[in-house]
Amino acid sequence: MHCLWDNMPLKKICCIGAGYVGGPSCAVIAYKCPHLDVEVVDLSQERIDQWNSDDLPIFEPKLHEVIQECRGRNLKFSTNIDQAIQEAELIFICVNTPTKNYGIGKGRAADLKYIESAARRIAAVAKSSKIVVEKSTVPVKAAESITDILKANVKKGVKYQVLSNPEFLAEGTAIKDLLSPDRVLIGGEETPDGKEAINGLCWIYEHWVPRKQIITMNTWSSELSKLAANAFLAQRISSINAMSAVCEATGADVSEVANAIGTDSRIGPKFLQASVGFGGSCFQKDVLNLVYLCECLNLPEVAAYWQQVININDFQRRRFANRVIECLFNTITGKNIAILGFAFKKDTGDTRESAAIYLCKYLMEEGAKLRIYDPQVKHTQIMSELTEPSLSRDPDTVSELVSIHPDPYTACDSCHALVICTEWDEFKHLDYQQIYKKMLKPAFVFDGRMIVNHQALIDIGFHVETIGKRLTRKNINRQVAPAAQ
């Protein structure tokens, strides 16, 4: 039986969307498949210009090196969307799928307007048959919607196969995750053409991923696997954070508890680090998407179960903010508080759903003056997050209460407290002796990521508060001691 993709191997692919998924994913494909032409297209000329410069729009370790190796050879970034669609045999859709902030499903359902727009663009300009791959995180059966749009607008001699190929990269380790993935999921139709399309995408990944780690399945299983994986990971974080509250109330140490349960081979140690809460572009969005799916399927008990994962995360962030307020004598109005770290995790400049945003919001509501430092997040991005209408006060108030600093030392100067919100490695090695001298006394450290040497800070003279344990103050009157390591 003749199939549309008998002419494998593929020669050119394109990716619609030059964001956190599209850019790194296609850069690695170009890196590992030097004979394959890869073009990443986007509506934003500014973003494309950044990808074509040395100042990339996102920060990821090793990304710059991969881009430098491939750009100009077989990797191209452009706004020529229509031409790229026409020339490519395989098209990745890597556009944004934010949570809806209006209408039915507001606050939970995924907004698929960008997915639909990409599908309609493909249908309008494609002149030959295409394999269309949804790589954005989408609700179950989104591929069915893409297929319906493409087939409803099909031209003579043009056929489509729609595949699901969810990404599992973690920001901060994206290139490592792409080069050495735990698995690659590919979902498609169980038809001859569907299987041939799946084989075509497998052929790309087989350049560097062992075939046994490429898992093929039906489309809906692939889509649900992405949501399920992120929901399970978010559940683990919320579980250990819930235990951290119990630890503080009883005198247990959450690190010791996590180590004890992590040694159980059935549980394992990963994602058991208690903190001020999880963030990022996927966890909250995907869990809320799963909640909405369960509600639509008339499974209210299942929906309530997964909603509680989000509720615990919200509780942890609010609980930590309340602890800051209580320790500072129940009033922080007009007090200077240094916020160290604004990204949702280290080794990324991404701030989406960062715990720092919510912590800043709660502290600003009490009138605190915030002095913020992050090594990768730009001034404009921080202010944009803090003035977002649904989260914060009016921009003028934010401007009065917030200042952005070029280094942690100036941020902490004359502060009543410093709060570690992101686990950047540099925060482990700061000269806390110097910081202590320039802070107002009593000087407080709130370690929201449990990364610094608490006893060394106490020895310097700090009042230290952290997640999931009670700290005993020793040598409280000692003012001079070695810096925390």
Backbone hydrogen bonds, N-H to C=O, Kabsch-Sander energy under -0.5 kcal/mol:
donor,donor_aa,acceptor,acceptor_aa,energy
6,D,3,C,-1.5
8,M,5,W,-1.1
13,I,37,D,-2.6
14,C,90,L,-2.1
15,C,39,E,-2.3
16,I,92,F,-3.0
17,G,15,C,-0.8
17,G,41,V,-3.2
23,G,19,G,-1.8
25,S,21,V,-2.0
26,C,22,G,-2.2
27,A,23,G,-1.9
28,V,24,P,-2.1
29,I,25,S,-1.8
30,A,26,C,-2.5
31,Y,27,A,-2.0
32,K,28,V,-2.5
33,C,29,I,-1.8
36,L,33,C,-2.2
37,D,11,K,-2.4
38,V,74,N,-2.8
39,E,13,I,-1.8
40,V,76,K,-3.1
41,V,15,C,-3.0
41,V,39,E,-0.5
42,D,78,S,-1.3
45,Q,43,L,-0.7
48,I,44,S,-2.0
49,D,45,Q,-2.6
50,Q,46,E,-1.7
51,W,47,R,-2.0
52,N,48,I,-1.6
53,S,50,Q,-1.6
56,L,54,D,-1.0
60,E,58,I,-0.6
63,L,60,E,-2.0
64,H,60,E,-0.6
66,V,62,K,-1.8
67,I,63,L,-2.6
68,Q,64,H,-2.6
69,E,65,E,-1.7
70,C,66,V,-1.6
71,R,67,I,-3.1
72,G,75,L,-1.9
73,R,70,C,-2.5
74,N,70,C,-1.5
75,L,70,C,-1.5
76,K,38,V,-2.2
78,S,40,V,-2.3
81,I,79,T,-2.2
84,A,80,N,-2.2
85,I,81,I,-2.4
86,Q,82,D,-2.3
87,E,83,Q,-2.1
88,A,84,A,-1.8
89,E,12,K,-2.5
90,L,12,K,-1.0
91,I,131,I,-3.0
92,F,14,C,-2.8
93,I,133,V,-3.0
94,C,16,I,-2.7
94,C,92,F,-0.7
100,K,109,A,-3.2
106,K,103,G,-1.8
107,G,100,K,-3.6
108,R,105,G,-2.4
109,A,105,G,-2.7
111,D,98,P,-3.7
112,L,110,A,-0.7
116,E,112,L,-2.8
117,S,113,K,-2.1
118,A,114,Y,-2.2
119,A,115,I,-2.3
120,R,116,E,-2.5
121,R,117,S,-2.0
122,I,118,A,-2.3
123,A,119,A,-2.4
124,A,120,R,-2.0
125,V,121,R,-1.7
126,A,122,I,-2.5
130,K,159,K,-2.0
131,I,89,E,-2.2
132,V,130,K,-0.6
132,V,161,Q,-2.9
133,V,91,I,-3.4
133,V,131,I,-0.5
134,E,132,V,-0.6
134,E,163,L,-2.9
135,K,93,I,-2.3
135,K,133,V,-0.6
136,S,93,I,-1.4
138,V,136,S,-0.5
142,A,139,P,-1.8
145,S,141,K,-1.2
146,I,142,A,-2.2
147,T,143,A,-2.7
148,D,144,E,-2.3
149,I,145,S,-2.1
150,L,146,I,-2.5
151,K,147,T,-2.8
152,A,148,D,-1.8
153,N,149,I,-0.8
153,N,150,L,-0.7
154,V,151,K,-0.9
158,V,155,K,-2.0
159,K,157,G,-0.5
161,Q,130,K,-1.7
163,L,132,V,-2.9
163,L,161,Q,-0.5
164,S,187,G,-2.7
165,N,134,E,-2.5
167,E,135,K,-0.9
173,T,170,A,-2.1
177,D,173,T,-2.9
178,L,174,A,-2.4
179,L,175,I,-2.6
180,S,176,K,-2.4
184,V,213,Q,-2.6
186,I,215,I,-2.5
187,G,164,S,-3.2
188,G,217,M,-1.8
191,T,189,E,-1.3
195,K,191,T,-3.1
196,E,192,P,-2.0
197,A,193,D,-2.2
198,I,194,G,-2.3
199,N,195,K,-2.3
200,G,196,E,-1.7
201,L,197,A,-1.9
202,C,198,I,-2.6
203,W,199,N,-2.3
204,I,200,G,-1.0
205,Y,201,L,-1.8
206,E,202,C,-2.6
207,H,204,I,-1.4
208,W,205,Y,-2.0
209,V,205,Y,-2.6
213,Q,210,P,-2.1
214,I,211,R,-1.6
215,I,184,V,-3.1
215,I,213,Q,-0.8
216,T,214,I,-0.5
217,M,186,I,-2.0
219,T,188,G,-0.6
222,S,218,N,-1.8
223,E,219,T,-2.2
224,L,220,W,-2.4
225,S,221,S,-2.2
226,K,222,S,-1.3
227,L,223,E,-1.4
228,A,224,L,-2.9
229,A,225,S,-2.5
230,N,226,K,-1.9
231,A,227,L,-2.3
232,F,228,A,-2.5
233,L,229,A,-2.0
234,A,230,N,-2.6
235,Q,231,A,-2.2
236,R,232,F,-1.7
237,I,233,L,-1.8
238,S,234,A,-2.6
239,S,235,Q,-2.2
240,I,236,R,-2.2
241,N,237,I,-2.2
242,A,238,S,-2.2
243,M,239,S,-1.9
244,S,240,I,-1.6
245,A,241,N,-1.1
246,V,242,A,-1.2
247,C,243,M,-2.6
248,E,244,S,-2.1
249,A,245,A,-1.6
250,T,246,V,-1.6
251,G,247,C,-2.4
252,A,247,C,-1.0
254,V,252,A,-0.6
254,V,468,G,-2.9
257,V,253,D,-2.3
258,A,254,V,-2.8
259,N,255,S,-2.2
260,A,256,E,-2.2
261,I,257,V,-2.5
262,G,258,A,-2.2
263,T,259,N,-1.1
264,D,261,I,-1.1
265,S,263,T,-0.6
267,I,264,D,-2.0
268,G,264,D,-2.7
272,L,269,P,-0.9
274,A,272,L,-0.8
276,V,448,G,-1.6
280,G,352,R,-2.4
286,D,282,C,-3.5
287,V,283,F,-2.4
288,L,284,Q,-2.5
289,N,285,K,-2.0
290,L,286,D,-2.2
291,V,287,V,-2.4
292,Y,288,L,-2.4
293,L,289,N,-2.3
294,C,290,L,-2.4
295,E,291,V,-2.1
296,C,292,Y,-2.5
297,L,293,L,-1.7
298,N,295,E,-1.5
299,L,294,C,-2.9
303,A,299,L,-2.3
304,A,300,P,-2.5
305,Y,301,E,-1.7
306,W,302,V,-2.0
307,Q,303,A,-2.2
308,Q,304,A,-1.4
309,V,305,Y,-0.6
309,V,306,W,-0.8
310,I,306,W,-0.9
311,N,307,Q,-2.3
312,I,308,Q,-2.4
313,N,309,V,-1.4
314,D,310,I,-2.4
315,F,311,N,-2.6
316,Q,312,I,-2.4
317,R,313,N,-1.9
318,R,314,D,-2.3
319,R,315,F,-2.7
320,F,316,Q,-2.1
321,A,317,R,-2.0
322,N,318,R,-2.5
323,R,319,R,-1.7
324,V,320,F,-1.8
325,I,321,A,-2.1
326,E,322,N,-2.8
327,C,323,R,-2.4
328,L,324,V,-1.6
329,F,326,E,-0.9
330,N,325,I,-1.6
331,T,325,I,-0.5
331,T,328,L,-1.2
334,G,367,G,-2.8
335,K,332,I,-2.1
337,I,369,K,-2.8
338,A,417,A,-2.8
339,I,371,R,-2.4
340,L,338,A,-0.7
340,L,419,V,-3.0
341,G,339,I,-0.9
341,G,373,Y,-3.5
344,F,350,D,-2.1
348,T,345,K,-0.6
349,G,59,F,-0.5
354,S,351,T,-2.3
357,I,354,S,-0.9
358,Y,354,S,-1.0
359,L,355,A,-2.4
360,C,356,A,-2.7
361,K,357,I,-2.2
362,Y,358,Y,-2.6
363,L,359,L,-2.4
364,M,360,C,-2.8
365,E,361,K,-1.9
366,E,362,Y,-0.7
366,E,363,L,-0.7
367,G,364,M,-1.9
368,A,363,L,-2.1
369,K,335,K,-2.8
370,L,368,A,-0.6
370,L,401,L,-2.7
371,R,337,I,-2.4
372,I,370,L,-0.6
372,I,403,S,-2.8
373,Y,339,I,-2.5
382,I,378,K,-2.1
383,M,379,H,-2.3
384,S,380,T,-2.1
385,E,381,Q,-2.3
386,L,382,I,-2.2
387,T,383,M,-1.4
388,E,385,E,-1.0
391,L,388,E,-2.0
392,S,388,E,-2.1
397,T,394,D,-0.6
398,V,394,D,-2.0
399,S,395,P,-2.6
400,E,396,D,-1.5
401,L,397,T,-1.8
402,V,398,V,-2.2
403,S,370,L,-2.3
405,H,372,I,-3.1
411,A,407,D,-1.5
412,C,408,P,-1.7
413,D,409,Y,-0.9
414,S,438,K,-2.9
415,C,412,C,-2.0
416,H,336,N,-2.8
417,A,336,N,-1.1
418,L,444,F,-2.2
419,V,338,A,-3.1
420,I,446,F,-2.6
421,C,340,L,-2.5
421,C,419,V,-0.8
422,T,340,L,-1.3
424,W,422,T,-1.0
427,F,424,W,-1.4
428,K,425,D,-1.7
429,H,425,D,-0.5
429,H,426,E,-1.0
430,L,427,F,-0.5
432,Y,430,L,-1.7
435,I,431,D,-2.0
436,Y,432,Y,-2.7
437,K,433,Q,-1.7
438,K,434,Q,-1.0
438,K,435,I,-0.6
439,M,435,I,-0.5
439,M,436,Y,-1.2
440,L,415,C,-2.2
444,F,416,H,-1.7
445,V,463,H,-2.8
446,F,418,L,-2.7
447,D,445,V,-0.6
447,D,465,E,-2.7
448,G,420,I,-1.6
448,G,446,F,-1.1
454,H,452,V,-1.1
457,L,453,N,-1.8
458,I,454,H,-2.4
459,D,455,Q,-2.6
460,I,456,A,-1.4
461,G,457,L,-1.3
462,F,457,L,-2.0
463,H,443,A,-2.9
464,V,462,F,-0.6
465,E,445,V,-2.8
467,I,447,D,-0.7
473,R,471,L,-0.6
474,K,472,T,-0.5
478,R,475,N,-1.9
